Amino acid sequence: MQLYLVQHAQGKSEAEDPQRSLTEEGKQIARRMAGFAARRNITVAEIWHSEKLRARQTAEIFAEAIPPQAGMHEK
């Protein structure tokens, strides 16, 4: 079994957005990294993420590029 750890992309400041959603730059970087993984034919069984909005948004971007066989899960 292989395990890939991905840190969430850049979130907005708490003053700008109390939930700290991803910035546009953060979304672009996450898409770039997810595309990099997809081009290397990386497959994943599941994607797990925390309850933080920026973590879920990053996971969703990765799931679009490399769809997890057993879906996404929040821990």
All heavy atoms as a GROMACS GRO file, in nm:
protein
  597
    1MET      N    1   0.084  -0.117   0.000
    1MET     CA    2   0.000   0.000   0.000
    1MET      C    3   0.090   0.124   0.000
    1MET      O    4   0.190   0.129   0.070
    1MET     CB    5  -0.088   0.000   0.124
    1MET     CG    6  -0.162   0.130   0.140
    1MET     SD    7  -0.280   0.140   0.276
    1MET     CE    8  -0.180   0.118   0.419
    2GLN      N    9   0.050   0.222  -0.079
    2GLN     CA   10   0.120   0.350  -0.081
    2GLN      C   11   0.029   0.455  -0.020
    2GLN      O   12  -0.093   0.451  -0.037
    2GLN     CB   13   0.158   0.389  -0.223
    2GLN     CG   14   0.263   0.297  -0.282
    2GLN     CD   15   0.309   0.346  -0.418
    2GLN    OE1   16   0.229   0.392  -0.497
    2GLN    NE2   17   0.436   0.333  -0.442
    3LEU      N   18   0.090   0.549   0.049
    3LEU     CA   19   0.016   0.656   0.113
    3LEU      C   20   0.072   0.788   0.062
    3LEU      O   21   0.193   0.810   0.065
    3LEU     CB   22   0.034   0.646   0.265
    3LEU     CG   23  -0.031   0.755   0.349
    3LEU    CD1   24  -0.183   0.747   0.338
    3LEU    CD2   25   0.013   0.740   0.493
    4TYR      N   26  -0.016   0.874   0.014
    4TYR     CA   27   0.024   1.007  -0.033
    4TYR      C   28  -0.034   1.110   0.062
    4TYR      O   29  -0.154   1.112   0.087
    4TYR     CB   30  -0.030   1.033  -0.175
    4TYR     CG   31   0.018   0.934  -0.277
    4TYR    CD1   32  -0.061   0.826  -0.314
    4TYR    CD2   33   0.143   0.949  -0.336
    4TYR    CE1   34  -0.016   0.734  -0.408
    4TYR    CE2   35   0.188   0.858  -0.430
    4TYR     CZ   36   0.108   0.751  -0.466
    4TYR     OH   37   0.152   0.661  -0.558
    5LEU      N   38   0.051   1.196   0.115
    5LEU     CA   39   0.006   1.302   0.204
    5LEU      C   40   0.014   1.434   0.129
    5LEU      O   41   0.115   1.466   0.070
    5LEU     CB   42   0.094   1.308   0.329
    5LEU     CG   43   0.096   1.183   0.416
    5LEU    CD1   44   0.194   1.200   0.530
    5LEU    CD2   45  -0.043   1.152   0.469
    6VAL      N   46  -0.096   1.508   0.134
    6VAL     CA   47  -0.103   1.637   0.066
    6VAL      C   48  -0.151   1.740   0.165
    6VAL      O   49  -0.254   1.722   0.229
    6VAL     CB   50  -0.202   1.630  -0.053
    6VAL    CG1   51  -0.216   1.766  -0.119
    6VAL    CG2   52  -0.160   1.525  -0.153
    7GLN      N   53  -0.076   1.846   0.180
    7GLN     CA   54  -0.119   1.956   0.267
    7GLN      C   55  -0.218   2.041   0.189
    7GLN      O   56  -0.204   2.061   0.068
    7GLN     CB   57   0.000   2.041   0.309
    7GLN     CG   58  -0.038   2.152   0.405
    7GLN     CD   59   0.082   2.231   0.453
    7GLN    OE1   60   0.196   2.197   0.423
    7GLN    NE2   61   0.056   2.335   0.528
    8HIS      N   62  -0.319   2.091   0.258
    8HIS     CA   63  -0.416   2.178   0.191
    8HIS      C   64  -0.345   2.295   0.128
    8HIS      O   65  -0.238   2.337   0.172
    8HIS     CB   66  -0.524   2.224   0.288
    8HIS     CG   67  -0.473   2.306   0.402
    8HIS    ND1   68  -0.433   2.437   0.388
    8HIS    CD2   69  -0.454   2.275   0.531
    8HIS    CE1   70  -0.392   2.483   0.504
    8HIS    NE2   71  -0.402   2.386   0.594
    9ALA      N   72  -0.407   2.348   0.024
    9ALA     CA   73  -0.350   2.464  -0.046
    9ALA      C   74  -0.371   2.590   0.039
    9ALA      O   75  -0.437   2.588   0.143
    9ALA     CB   76  -0.415   2.478  -0.183
   10GLN      N   77  -0.318   2.700  -0.010
   10GLN     CA   78  -0.321   2.827   0.062
   10GLN      C   79  -0.465   2.875   0.085
   10GLN      O   80  -0.544   2.887  -0.008
   10GLN     CB   81  -0.245   2.932  -0.019
   10GLN     CG   82  -0.243   3.069   0.042
   10GLN     CD   83  -0.172   3.169  -0.048
   10GLN    OE1   84  -0.126   3.136  -0.156
   10GLN    NE2   85  -0.164   3.291  -0.003
   11GLY      N   86  -0.495   2.904   0.211
   11GLY     CA   87  -0.626   2.957   0.247
   11GLY      C   88  -0.622   3.107   0.266
   11GLY      O   89  -0.515   3.166   0.287
   12LYS      N   90  -0.738   3.168   0.260
   12LYS     CA   91  -0.750   3.312   0.285
   12LYS      C   92  -0.722   3.339   0.432
   12LYS      O   93  -0.731   3.250   0.516
   12LYS     CB   94  -0.890   3.359   0.249
   12LYS     CG   95  -0.923   3.346   0.102
   12LYS     CD   96  -1.065   3.387   0.074
   12LYS     CE   97  -1.097   3.366  -0.074
   12LYS     NZ   98  -1.239   3.392  -0.103
   13SER      N   99  -0.693   3.464   0.464
   13SER     CA  100  -0.670   3.500   0.603
   13SER      C  101  -0.802   3.490   0.680
   13SER      O  102  -0.911   3.500   0.621
   13SER     CB  103  -0.616   3.643   0.614
   13SER     OG  104  -0.717   3.736   0.580
   14GLU      N  105  -0.792   3.472   0.809
   14GLU     CA  106  -0.913   3.461   0.892
   14GLU      C  107  -0.992   3.592   0.889
   14GLU      O  108  -1.115   3.590   0.895
   14GLU     CB  109  -0.876   3.423   1.034
   14GLU     CG  110  -0.994   3.378   1.116
   14GLU     CD  111  -0.954   3.317   1.248
   14GLU    OE1  112  -0.835   3.298   1.274
   14GLU    OE2  113  -1.047   3.287   1.325
   15ALA      N  114  -0.922   3.705   0.877
   15ALA     CA  115  -0.990   3.835   0.870
   15ALA      C  116  -1.072   3.847   0.742
   15ALA      O  117  -1.180   3.906   0.741
   15ALA     CB  118  -0.887   3.948   0.879
   16GLU      N  119  -1.018   3.792   0.633
   16GLU     CA  120  -1.086   3.798   0.503
   16GLU      C  121  -1.201   3.698   0.495
   16GLU      O  122  -1.306   3.726   0.439
   16GLU     CB  123  -0.985   3.770   0.392
   16GLU     CG  124  -1.040   3.781   0.253
   16GLU     CD  125  -0.934   3.753   0.147
   16GLU    OE1  126  -0.819   3.721   0.181
   16GLU    OE2  127  -0.970   3.765   0.029
   17ASP      N  128  -1.180   3.579   0.551
   17ASP     CA  129  -1.280   3.471   0.545
   17ASP      C  130  -1.262   3.384   0.669
   17ASP      O  131  -1.167   3.307   0.677
   17ASP     CB  132  -1.259   3.389   0.418
   17ASP     CG  133  -1.353   3.271   0.406
   17ASP    OD1  134  -1.439   3.251   0.495
   17ASP    OD2  135  -1.342   3.198   0.307
   18PRO      N  136  -1.352   3.396   0.766
   18PRO     CA  137  -1.338   3.319   0.890
   18PRO      C  138  -1.328   3.167   0.868
   18PRO      O  139  -1.265   3.098   0.948
   18PRO     CB  140  -1.465   3.354   0.969
   18PRO     CG  141  -1.507   3.486   0.915
   18PRO     CD  142  -1.467   3.484   0.769
   19GLN      N  143  -1.385   3.115   0.760
   19GLN     CA  144  -1.375   2.971   0.732
   19GLN      C  145  -1.245   2.936   0.660
   19GLN      O  146  -1.212   2.820   0.644
   19GLN     CB  147  -1.495   2.923   0.651
   19GLN     CG  148  -1.623   2.928   0.731
   19GLN     CD  149  -1.736   2.862   0.655
   19GLN    OE1  150  -1.726   2.834   0.536
   19GLN    NE2  151  -1.843   2.836   0.725
   20ARG      N  152  -1.173   3.037   0.614
   20ARG     CA  153  -1.042   3.023   0.548
   20ARG      C  154  -1.049   2.934   0.424
   20ARG      O  155  -0.972   2.840   0.408
   20ARG     CB  156  -0.938   2.973   0.646
   20ARG     CG  157  -0.924   3.068   0.765
   20ARG     CD  158  -0.790   3.076   0.827
   20ARG     NE  159  -0.685   3.098   0.732
   20ARG     CZ  160  -0.564   3.044   0.742
   20ARG    NH1  161  -0.535   2.964   0.841
   20ARG    NH2  162  -0.473   3.070   0.652
   21SER      N  163  -1.140   2.966   0.333
   21SER     CA  164  -1.147   2.894   0.206
   21SER      C  165  -1.021   2.920   0.125
   21SER      O  166  -0.942   3.008   0.156
   21SER     CB  167  -1.271   2.938   0.127
   21SER     OG  168  -1.264   3.077   0.097
   22LEU      N  169  -1.001   2.842   0.020
   22LEU     CA  170  -0.881   2.856  -0.062
   22LEU      C  171  -0.879   2.989  -0.137
   22LEU      O  172  -0.982   3.038  -0.183
   22LEU     CB  173  -0.874   2.743  -0.166
   22LEU     CG  174  -0.852   2.602  -0.114
   22LEU    CD1  175  -0.847   2.505  -0.232
   22LEU    CD2  176  -0.727   2.592  -0.031
   23THR      N  177  -0.760   3.042  -0.150
   23THR     CA  178  -0.741   3.159  -0.235
   23THR      C  179  -0.741   3.111  -0.381
   23THR      O  180  -0.728   2.992  -0.408
   23THR     CB  181  -0.606   3.228  -0.206
   23THR    OG1  182  -0.501   3.136  -0.239
   23THR    CG2  183  -0.595   3.273  -0.062
   24GLU      N  184  -0.752   3.204  -0.473
   24GLU     CA  185  -0.744   3.167  -0.614
   24GLU      C  186  -0.608   3.106  -0.646
   24GLU      O  187  -0.598   3.008  -0.720
   24GLU     CB  188  -0.773   3.286  -0.705
   24GLU     CG  189  -0.920   3.326  -0.710
   24GLU     CD  190  -1.011   3.210  -0.749
   24GLU    OE1  191  -0.983   3.139  -0.848
   24GLU    OE2  192  -1.112   3.189  -0.679
   25GLU      N  193  -0.503   3.163  -0.588
   25GLU     CA  194  -0.369   3.107  -0.609
   25GLU      C  195  -0.361   2.966  -0.551
   25GLU      O  196  -0.302   2.876  -0.611
   25GLU     CB  197  -0.263   3.196  -0.544
   25GLU     CG  198  -0.122   3.143  -0.563
   25GLU     CD  199  -0.016   3.228  -0.495
   25GLU    OE1  200  -0.050   3.323  -0.421
   25GLU    OE2  201   0.103   3.198  -0.517
   26GLY      N  202  -0.421   2.946  -0.433
   26GLY     CA  203  -0.422   2.813  -0.373
   26GLY      C  204  -0.492   2.711  -0.462
   26GLY      O  205  -0.446   2.598  -0.478
   27LYS      N  206  -0.604   2.751  -0.522
   27LYS     CA  207  -0.676   2.662  -0.613
   27LYS      C  208  -0.590   2.627  -0.734
   27LYS      O  209  -0.587   2.512  -0.778
   27LYS     CB  210  -0.807   2.727  -0.659
   27LYS     CG  211  -0.910   2.738  -0.551
   27LYS     CD  212  -1.033   2.813  -0.600
   27LYS     CE  213  -1.131   2.839  -0.489
   27LYS     NZ  214  -1.247   2.918  -0.534
   28GLN      N  215  -0.522   2.727  -0.790
   28GLN     CA  216  -0.437   2.703  -0.906
   28GLN      C  217  -0.323   2.608  -0.873
   28GLN      O  218  -0.293   2.517  -0.951
   28GLN     CB  219  -0.381   2.835  -0.959
   28GLN     CG  220  -0.484   2.924  -1.024
   28GLN     CD  221  -0.427   3.060  -1.063
   28GLN    OE1  222  -0.310   3.089  -1.040
   28GLN    NE2  223  -0.511   3.143  -1.122
   29ILE      N  224  -0.260   2.627  -0.758
   29ILE     CA  225  -0.150   2.540  -0.718
   29ILE      C  226  -0.200   2.398  -0.696
   29ILE      O  227  -0.137   2.301  -0.739
   29ILE     CB  228  -0.079   2.596  -0.594
   29ILE    CG1  229  -0.005   2.726  -0.630
   29ILE    CG2  230   0.017   2.493  -0.534
   29ILE    CD1  231   0.046   2.803  -0.512
   30ALA      N  232  -0.316   2.384  -0.630
   30ALA     CA  233  -0.372   2.250  -0.607
   30ALA      C  234  -0.403   2.182  -0.740
   30ALA      O  235  -0.376   2.063  -0.758
   30ALA     CB  236  -0.497   2.261  -0.520
   31ARG      N  237  -0.461   2.256  -0.835
   31ARG     CA  238  -0.489   2.198  -0.968
   31ARG      C  239  -0.361   2.153  -1.038
   31ARG      O  240  -0.357   2.048  -1.101
   31ARG     CB  241  -0.563   2.300  -1.055
   31ARG     CG  242  -0.708   2.315  -1.019
   31ARG     CD  243  -0.784   2.402  -1.122
   31ARG     NE  244  -0.906   2.448  -1.062
   31ARG     CZ  245  -0.928   2.571  -1.014
   31ARG    NH1  246  -0.834   2.663  -1.024
   31ARG    NH2  247  -1.043   2.602  -0.959
   32ARG      N  248  -0.258   2.235  -1.026
   32ARG     CA  249  -0.129   2.200  -1.087
   32ARG      C  250  -0.071   2.072  -1.026
   32ARG      O  251  -0.025   1.984  -1.097
   32ARG     CB  252  -0.031   2.317  -1.072
   32ARG     CG  253   0.043   2.348  -1.197
   32ARG     CD  254   0.132   2.470  -1.196
   32ARG     NE  255   0.181   2.520  -1.070
   32ARG     CZ  256   0.158   2.642  -1.024
   32ARG    NH1  257   0.085   2.727  -1.092
   32ARG    NH2  258   0.207   2.681  -0.909
   33MET      N  259  -0.075   2.062  -0.895
   33MET     CA  260  -0.021   1.943  -0.828
   33MET      C  261  -0.107   1.820  -0.856
   33MET      O  262  -0.054   1.711  -0.876
   33MET     CB  263  -0.012   1.968  -0.677
   33MET     CG  264   0.092   2.070  -0.638
   33MET     SD  265   0.258   2.035  -0.703
   33MET     CE  266   0.292   1.878  -0.630
   34ALA      N  267  -0.238   1.836  -0.860
   34ALA     CA  268  -0.326   1.724  -0.891
   34ALA      C  269  -0.303   1.677  -1.035
   34ALA      O  270  -0.300   1.557  -1.063
   34ALA     CB  271  -0.472   1.764  -0.870
   35GLY      N  272  -0.283   1.772  -1.126
   35GLY     CA  273  -0.252   1.737  -1.265
   35GLY      C  274  -0.120   1.664  -1.276
   35GLY      O  275  -0.106   1.569  -1.354
   36PHE      N  276  -0.022   1.707  -1.197
   36PHE     CA  277   0.108   1.640  -1.193
   36PHE      C  278   0.090   1.494  -1.152
   36PHE      O  279   0.145   1.403  -1.215
   36PHE     CB  280   0.199   1.713  -1.094
   36PHE     CG  281   0.332   1.650  -1.071
   36PHE    CD1  282   0.438   1.674  -1.157
   36PHE    CD2  283   0.353   1.566  -0.963
   36PHE    CE1  284   0.562   1.616  -1.136
   36PHE    CE2  285   0.476   1.508  -0.940
   36PHE     CZ  286   0.581   1.532  -1.027
   37ALA      N  287   0.010   1.471  -1.048
   37ALA     CA  288  -0.015   1.333  -1.002
   37ALA      C  289  -0.088   1.252  -1.109
   37ALA      O  290  -0.055   1.136  -1.134
   37ALA     CB  291  -0.095   1.335  -0.873
   38ALA      N  292  -0.185   1.313  -1.174
   38ALA     CA  293  -0.263   1.243  -1.277
   38ALA      C  294  -0.175   1.206  -1.396
   38ALA      O  295  -0.188   1.096  -1.450
   38ALA     CB  296  -0.380   1.330  -1.322
   39ARG      N  297  -0.086   1.295  -1.435
   39ARG     CA  298   0.002   1.266  -1.549
   39ARG      C  299   0.101   1.154  -1.519
   39ARG      O  300   0.153   1.092  -1.610
   39ARG     CB  301   0.078   1.392  -1.591
   39ARG     CG  302  -0.009   1.493  -1.663
   39ARG     CD  303   0.072   1.608  -1.722
   39ARG     NE  304   0.150   1.681  -1.625
   39ARG     CZ  305   0.104   1.778  -1.545
   39ARG    NH1  306  -0.024   1.811  -1.551
   39ARG    NH2  307   0.184   1.842  -1.462
   40ARG      N  308   0.123   1.126  -1.393
   40ARG     CA  309   0.211   1.015  -1.354
   40ARG      C  310   0.133   0.888  -1.325
   40ARG      O  311   0.184   0.794  -1.268
   40ARG     CB  312   0.296   1.055  -1.233
   40ARG     CG  313   0.421   1.124  -1.286
   40ARG     CD  314   0.459   1.245  -1.212
   40ARG     NE  315   0.564   1.320  -1.280
   40ARG     CZ  316   0.541   1.413  -1.372
   40ARG    NH1  317   0.421   1.440  -1.413
   40ARG    NH2  318   0.640   1.480  -1.426
   41ASN      N  319   0.006   0.890  -1.366
   41ASN     CA  320  -0.083   0.773  -1.353
   41ASN      C  321  -0.097   0.726  -1.209
   41ASN      O  322  -0.112   0.606  -1.184
   41ASN     CB  323  -0.037   0.659  -1.444
   41ASN     CG  324  -0.043   0.699  -1.590
   41ASN    OD1  325  -0.140   0.760  -1.634
   41ASN    ND2  326   0.061   0.669  -1.664
   42ILE      N  327  -0.093   0.818  -1.117
   42ILE     CA  328  -0.117   0.784  -0.977
   42ILE      C  329  -0.265   0.757  -0.960
   42ILE      O  330  -0.350   0.831  -1.009
   42ILE     CB  331  -0.070   0.897  -0.884
   42ILE    CG1  332   0.084   0.904  -0.887
   42ILE    CG2  333  -0.122   0.879  -0.742
   42ILE    CD1  334   0.142   1.018  -0.809
   43THR      N  335  -0.296   0.649  -0.892
   43THR     CA  336  -0.435   0.617  -0.860
   43THR      C  337  -0.448   0.610  -0.709
   43THR      O  338  -0.351   0.581  -0.638
   43THR     CB  339  -0.480   0.483  -0.922
   43THR    OG1  340  -0.397   0.379  -0.871
   43THR    CG2  341  -0.470   0.487  -1.074
   44VAL      N  342  -0.567   0.639  -0.661
   44VAL     CA  343  -0.590   0.634  -0.517
   44VAL      C  344  -0.720   0.559  -0.490
   44VAL      O  345  -0.816   0.567  -0.566
   44VAL     CB  346  -0.596   0.774  -0.453
   44VAL    CG1  347  -0.461   0.844  -0.464
   44VAL    CG2  348  -0.704   0.860  -0.514
   45ALA      N  349  -0.720   0.486  -0.379
   45ALA     CA  350  -0.840   0.414  -0.338
   45ALA      C  351  -0.938   0.510  -0.271
   45ALA      O  352  -1.059   0.506  -0.299
   45ALA     CB  353  -0.804   0.299  -0.244
   46GLU      N  354  -0.888   0.595  -0.185
   46GLU     CA  355  -0.972   0.688  -0.110
   46GLU      C  356  -0.897   0.819  -0.088
   46GLU      O  357  -0.775   0.820  -0.088
   46GLU     CB  358  -1.004   0.632   0.029
   46GLU     CG  359  -1.078   0.501   0.028
   46GLU     CD  360  -1.090   0.444   0.167
   46GLU    OE1  361  -0.989   0.393   0.219
   46GLU    OE2  362  -1.200   0.454   0.223
   47ILE      N  363  -0.974   0.923  -0.067
   47ILE     CA  364  -0.917   1.051  -0.026
   47ILE      C  365  -0.984   1.088   0.106
   47ILE      O  366  -1.106   1.094   0.115
   47ILE     CB  367  -0.942   1.162  -0.131
   47ILE    CG1  368  -0.864   1.132  -0.260
   47ILE    CG2  369  -0.901   1.299  -0.074
   47ILE    CD1  370  -0.886   1.234  -0.370
   48TRP      N  371  -0.900   1.111   0.207
   48TRP     CA  372  -0.947   1.153   0.338
   48TRP      C  373  -0.905   1.297   0.361
   48TRP      O  374  -0.795   1.337   0.325
   48TRP     CB  375  -0.885   1.065   0.447
   48TRP     CG  376  -0.947   0.929   0.452
   48TRP    CD1  377  -0.915   0.822   0.374
   48TRP    CD2  378  -1.052   0.887   0.538
   48TRP    NE1  379  -0.994   0.715   0.407
   48TRP    CE2  380  -1.079   0.752   0.508
   48TRP    CE3  381  -1.126   0.948   0.638
   48TRP    CZ2  382  -1.178   0.679   0.574
   48TRP    CZ3  383  -1.222   0.876   0.705
   48TRP    CH2  384  -1.247   0.742   0.672
   49HIS      N  385  -0.992   1.376   0.422
   49HIS     CA  386  -0.959   1.515   0.453
   49HIS      C  387  -1.020   1.554   0.587
   49HIS      O  388  -1.112   1.488   0.635
   49HIS     CB  389  -1.006   1.610   0.342
   49HIS     CG  390  -1.156   1.608   0.321
   49HIS    ND1  391  -1.241   1.684   0.396
   49HIS    CD2  392  -1.233   1.536   0.237
   49HIS    CE1  393  -1.366   1.662   0.356
   49HIS    NE2  394  -1.363   1.572   0.260
   50SER      N  395  -0.969   1.660   0.645
   50SER     CA  396  -1.022   1.709   0.772
   50SER      C  397  -1.150   1.788   0.747
   50SER      O  398  -1.192   1.808   0.633
   50SER     CB  399  -0.919   1.797   0.842
   50SER     OG  400  -0.911   1.923   0.780
   51GLU      N  401  -1.208   1.838   0.856
   51GLU     CA  402  -1.333   1.915   0.845
   51GLU      C  403  -1.310   2.058   0.799
   51GLU      O  404  -1.404   2.130   0.770
   51GLU     CB  405  -1.406   1.914   0.980
   51GLU     CG  406  -1.343   2.000   1.088
   51GLU     CD  407  -1.219   1.940   1.153
   51GLU    OE1  408  -1.188   1.823   1.133
   51GLU    OE2  409  -1.149   2.015   1.226
   52LYS      N  410  -1.184   2.099   0.789
   52LYS     CA  411  -1.154   2.236   0.745
   52LYS      C  412  -1.195   2.255   0.599
   52LYS      O  413  -1.169   2.170   0.516
   52LYS     CB  414  -1.006   2.266   0.763
   52LYS     CG  415  -0.964   2.268   0.908
   52LYS     CD  416  -0.817   2.297   0.921
   52LYS     CE  417  -0.780   2.298   1.069
   52LYS     NZ  418  -0.637   2.322   1.087
   53LEU      N  419  -1.256   2.370   0.571
   53LEU     CA  420  -1.303   2.399   0.436
   53LEU      C  421  -1.190   2.391   0.334
   53LEU      O  422  -1.204   2.331   0.228
   53LEU     CB  423  -1.369   2.537   0.432
   53LEU     CG  424  -1.417   2.585   0.295
   53LEU    CD1  425  -1.517   2.488   0.233
   53LEU    CD2  426  -1.478   2.724   0.307
   54ARG      N  427  -1.075   2.450   0.367
   54ARG     CA  428  -0.964   2.451   0.271
   54ARG      C  429  -0.913   2.310   0.244
   54ARG      O  430  -0.869   2.279   0.133
   54ARG     CB  431  -0.853   2.545   0.316
   54ARG     CG  432  -0.790   2.512   0.449
   54ARG     CD  433  -0.706   2.630   0.498
   54ARG     NE  434  -0.646   2.606   0.627
   54ARG     CZ  435  -0.706   2.632   0.744
   54ARG    NH1  436  -0.828   2.679   0.746
   54ARG    NH2  437  -0.643   2.609   0.857
   55ALA      N  438  -0.921   2.221   0.342
   55ALA     CA  439  -0.880   2.082   0.322
   55ALA      C  440  -0.980   2.011   0.229
   55ALA      O  441  -0.939   1.937   0.138
   55ALA     CB  442  -0.870   2.010   0.455
   56ARG      N  443  -1.110   2.034   0.252
   56ARG     CA  444  -1.211   1.972   0.166
   56ARG      C  445  -1.199   2.024   0.022
   56ARG      O  446  -1.206   1.947  -0.074
   56ARG     CB  447  -1.352   2.000   0.219
   56ARG     CG  448  -1.460   1.935   0.130
   56ARG     CD  449  -1.599   1.948   0.187
   56ARG     NE  450  -1.636   2.079   0.236
   56ARG     CZ  451  -1.679   2.180   0.160
   56ARG    NH1  452  -1.688   2.166   0.029
   56ARG    NH2  453  -1.712   2.296   0.214
   57GLN      N  454  -1.177   2.153   0.006
   57GLN     CA  455  -1.164   2.210  -0.128
   57GLN      C  456  -1.042   2.153  -0.200
   57GLN      O  457  -1.049   2.122  -0.319
   57GLN     CB  458  -1.154   2.362  -0.120
   57GLN     CG  459  -1.282   2.428  -0.077
   57GLN     CD  460  -1.266   2.577  -0.056
   57GLN    OE1  461  -1.166   2.624   0.000
   57GLN    NE2  462  -1.365   2.653  -0.101
   58THR      N  463  -0.932   2.137  -0.128
   58THR     CA  464  -0.812   2.078  -0.188
   58THR      C  465  -0.839   1.933  -0.227
   58THR      O  466  -0.804   1.890  -0.338
   58THR     CB  467  -0.693   2.085  -0.090
   58THR    OG1  468  -0.669   2.223  -0.056
   58THR    CG2  469  -0.567   2.025  -0.151
   59ALA      N  470  -0.905   1.859  -0.140
   59ALA     CA  471  -0.939   1.718  -0.170
   59ALA      C  472  -1.030   1.709  -0.292
   59ALA      O  473  -1.012   1.620  -0.376
   59ALA     CB  474  -1.007   1.655  -0.048
   60GLU      N  475  -1.125   1.799  -0.305
   60GLU     CA  476  -1.215   1.798  -0.421
   60GLU      C  477  -1.139   1.821  -0.551
   60GLU      O  478  -1.168   1.759  -0.653
   60GLU     CB  479  -1.325   1.903  -0.403
   60GLU     CG  480  -1.426   1.866  -0.297
   60GLU     CD  481  -1.521   1.979  -0.260
   60GLU    OE1  482  -1.495   2.096  -0.299
   60GLU    OE2  483  -1.620   1.951  -0.192
   61ILE      N  484  -1.042   1.911  -0.547
   61ILE     CA  485  -0.961   1.938  -0.666
   61ILE      C  486  -0.883   1.813  -0.705
   61ILE      O  487  -0.878   1.776  -0.822
   61ILE     CB  488  -0.868   2.059  -0.641
   61ILE    CG1  489  -0.952   2.188  -0.634
   61ILE    CG2  490  -0.760   2.068  -0.750
   61ILE    CD1  491  -0.877   2.310  -0.586
   62PHE      N  492  -0.824   1.746  -0.606
   62PHE     CA  493  -0.750   1.623  -0.634
   62PHE      C  494  -0.844   1.513  -0.684
   62PHE      O  495  -0.809   1.438  -0.774
   62PHE     CB  496  -0.672   1.576  -0.511
   62PHE     CG  497  -0.534   1.635  -0.505
   62PHE    CD1  498  -0.513   1.765  -0.462
   62PHE    CD2  499  -0.423   1.562  -0.547
   62PHE    CE1  500  -0.386   1.821  -0.459
   62PHE    CE2  501  -0.295   1.617  -0.544
   62PHE     CZ  502  -0.277   1.746  -0.500
   63ALA      N  503  -0.963   1.505  -0.628
   63ALA     CA  504  -1.059   1.402  -0.670
   63ALA      C  505  -1.103   1.421  -0.815
   63ALA      O  506  -1.133   1.324  -0.884
   63ALA     CB  507  -1.179   1.401  -0.576
   64GLU      N  508  -1.108   1.544  -0.861
   64GLU     CA  509  -1.141   1.570  -1.001
   64GLU      C  510  -1.033   1.516  -1.094
   64GLU      O  511  -1.062   1.461  -1.199
   64GLU     CB  512  -1.159   1.720  -1.026
   64GLU     CG  513  -1.285   1.778  -0.966
   64GLU     CD  514  -1.293   1.928  -0.984
   64GLU    OE1  515  -1.216   1.985  -1.065
   64GLU    OE2  516  -1.377   1.991  -0.917
   65ALA      N  517  -0.909   1.532  -1.053
   65ALA     CA  518  -0.795   1.491  -1.137
   65ALA      C  519  -0.766   1.342  -1.127
   65ALA      O  520  -0.731   1.278  -1.226
   65ALA     CB  521  -0.670   1.571  -1.100
   66ILE      N  522  -0.777   1.289  -1.007
   66ILE     CA  523  -0.750   1.146  -0.985
   66ILE      C  524  -0.865   1.089  -0.900
   66ILE      O  525  -0.854   1.079  -0.778
   66ILE     CB  526  -0.612   1.120  -0.919
   66ILE    CG1  527  -0.589   1.212  -0.799
   66ILE    CG2  528  -0.500   1.135  -1.018
   66ILE    CD1  529  -0.461   1.183  -0.723
   67PRO      N  530  -0.974   1.054  -0.965
   67PRO     CA  531  -1.093   1.008  -0.892
   67PRO      C  532  -1.064   0.888  -0.801
   67PRO      O  533  -1.010   0.787  -0.846
   67PRO     CB  534  -1.191   0.968  -1.003
   67PRO     CG  535  -1.143   1.040  -1.125
   67PRO     CD  536  -0.994   1.052  -1.109
   68PRO      N  537  -1.096   0.902  -0.672
   68PRO     CA  538  -1.072   0.792  -0.579
   68PRO      C  539  -1.173   0.680  -0.600
   68PRO      O  540  -1.293   0.706  -0.613
   68PRO     CB  541  -1.088   0.857  -0.442
   68PRO     CG  542  -1.176   0.976  -0.466
   68PRO     CD  543  -1.149   1.020  -0.606
   69GLN      N  544  -1.126   0.558  -0.602
   69GLN     CA  545  -1.211   0.443  -0.629
   69GLN      C  546  -1.321   0.428  -0.523
   69GLN      O  547  -1.432   0.390  -0.556
   69GLN     CB  548  -1.126   0.317  -0.636
   69GLN     CG  549  -1.025   0.321  -0.748
   69GLN     CD  550  -0.911   0.222  -0.728
   69GLN    OE1  551  -0.898   0.158  -0.626
   69GLN    NE2  552  -0.827   0.211  -0.831
   70ALA      N  553  -1.292   0.457  -0.398
   70ALA     CA  554  -1.389   0.442  -0.289
   70ALA      C  555  -1.438   0.576  -0.236
   70ALA      O  556  -1.493   0.584  -0.127
   70ALA     CB  557  -1.330   0.357  -0.178
   71GLY      N  558  -1.418   0.683  -0.310
   71GLY     CA  559  -1.470   0.812  -0.274
   71GLY      C  560  -1.387   0.894  -0.177
   71GLY      O  561  -1.275   0.858  -0.144
   72MET      N  562  -1.447   1.006  -0.135
   72MET     CA  563  -1.383   1.098  -0.041
   72MET      C  564  -1.449   1.081   0.095
   72MET      O  565  -1.568   1.056   0.104
   72MET     CB  566  -1.400   1.242  -0.087
   72MET     CG  567  -1.312   1.279  -0.202
   72MET     SD  568  -1.315   1.454  -0.249
   72MET     CE  569  -1.396   1.539  -0.121
   73HIS      N  570  -1.370   1.103   0.200
   73HIS     CA  571  -1.420   1.088   0.335
   73HIS      C  572  -1.365   1.200   0.422
   73HIS      O  573  -1.250   1.240   0.408
   73HIS     CB  574  -1.375   0.953   0.395
   73HIS     CG  575  -1.404   0.838   0.306
   73HIS    ND1  576  -1.528   0.781   0.296
   73HIS    CD2  577  -1.325   0.771   0.220
   73HIS    CE1  578  -1.524   0.681   0.209
   73HIS    NE2  579  -1.400   0.674   0.162
   74GLU      N  580  -1.449   1.247   0.515
   74GLU     CA  581  -1.406   1.349   0.609
   74GLU      C  582  -1.377   1.284   0.744
   74GLU      O  583  -1.454   1.201   0.790
   74GLU     CB  584  -1.515   1.454   0.625
   74GLU     CG  585  -1.477   1.568   0.717
   74GLU     CD  586  -1.583   1.676   0.721
   74GLU    OE1  587  -1.609   1.738   0.616
   74GLU    OE2  588  -1.642   1.696   0.828
   75LYS      N  589  -1.267   1.321   0.802
   75LYS     CA  590  -1.231   1.267   0.935
   75LYS      C  591  -1.249   1.372   1.039
   75LYS      O  592  -1.222   1.483   1.024
   75LYS     CB  593  -1.086   1.219   0.933
   75LYS     CG  594  -1.046   1.161   1.067
   75LYS     CD  595  -0.908   1.101   1.055
   75LYS     CE  596  -0.853   1.035   1.171
   75LYS     NZ  597  -0.877   1.030   1.296
   0.00000   0.00000   0.00000
